[in-house]
Amino acid sequence: MRIILFLCISVLVLNCEDKQSKKKTNTNVMETKDSLVKIVPKDTVQDAKGEFPVLDDKNAIPFFAEYDKKNKENKVRIFTDFGDVDILLYNDTKYHRSNFIYLTKRHYFDGTQFYRVIKNYIVQAGNSDDEKIAQKRFEIGKYLLPTDTKKGYTHHRGVISMPSSDIDNPYKLASPYEFFIVLQKGGADFLDGEYTIFGEVTKGMEVLDKIAAVDTDSSDWPLKNIYIRKVEIIE
């Protein structure tokens, strides 16, 4: 009897390996999946052997103001299961650009997922239900970035923008670990003024269109996980 029970459980686990739970979400609002991140006890948090501060809402902006002065890279390549995507980050959205470069250098995005995809609309990435990603976040810190929506950018097809956190966030401060890319032809200018555009795709839109066309569950999560294998700075 025990052997039969064990075999049944094993089959169930294998069948569910690439499927996520049916989480509901608002398809009209770019909110993060903060609820996916499991709480890690504070005594397990480390700051990379003292090389980096643990960021919070008090020290993040001063940190990125200084980081921006010494880290001027603005081109990155995202390696996905479907191909590579090149991104140009805007220099005049300095906190958001330097934040993305900082997270790239700390290898945060490696192993995260495209966790929300809507065909002909958006792909959203930078999170996961893997505890390793949650641990990375706690090591880097918990913080939000201010919106920066007055640079004249609009949510046309191919721009990369930063979603707002959905937890205690009436001012739609940006969630620094996640991003979405607009795929809609003709753009999605109804998102202007709500979310910070901080870059654009220069190569690989066809890759993103393929990602957005996969089958999803009721919360727009791909039925088969789509990973960001790594993000690298190319210039």
Buried (B, 14 or more C-beta within 10 A) or exposed (E): EEEEEEEEEEEEEEEEEEEBEEBEBEEEEBBBBBEBBEEBEEEEBEEEEEEBBBBEEEEBBEBBEEBBEEBEBBBBBBBBBBBEBBBBBBEEBBBBBBBBBBBBBBEBBBBBBBBBBBBEBBBBBBBBBBEEBBBBBBBBBBBBBBBBBEEEBEBBBBBBBBBBBBEEBEEBBBBBBBBBBBBBEEBBEEBBEBBBBBBBBEEBBEBBBBBBEBEBEEBBBBEEBBBBEBBBBEE
